[in-house]
């Protein structure tokens, strides 16, 4: 009897602390032709063909977890119905393709991505953050470039729902990937203008693209 009462009390406490989970359908939508960033289009078209490998998720805590929102004063867990790494990979491939980036399964260059941050927080307003580590390798697996790219968006007065959150993260990923492909050193290596840049893996990676606030 005591065990049963304790179990009921724990269930009631959990119900008071957390509202029902919010599941978000994260799906990246491409930009219509003619609305892309033209300077980036020209830059990406000059890159050498690449194999874009599926991204990995290094955050821990679950590959679909996004964060928490407050609903009537109660915390509501937010998660995606798709693994964040799958969504992030799909978004990059679509954006890179929109800009005319050359890709091939037989390409000598390989781009790998690792999700290091992907979160949603709500305090006085809301804050969404994404972070990635990227490696550009040659056909032998030697690292040519090692860098980080991140983005953040903050705001107030906007109701975040299962319908509005995909738009928020889609815009944030587009901004973050755009900044990555505007990095002059990366573009120089990727295009072949800068050569002999093999990296000793013990050297810490330097941040490249900083997030913007909107």
Secondary structure, DSSP 8 states (H G I E B T S, - for coil): -HHHHHHHHHHHHHHHHB---EEE--------TT-S-HHHHHHHHTS--EEE---EE-S-S-TTEEEEEEETTEEEEEEESS-HHHHHHHHHHHHHHHTT--B-TT-SEEEEEEEEEEEEEESSSEEEEEEEEEEEE-TTS-EEEEEEEEEEEEESS----TTTHHHHHHHHHHHHHHHHTT-HHHHHHHHTSS------TTS--EEEE-----
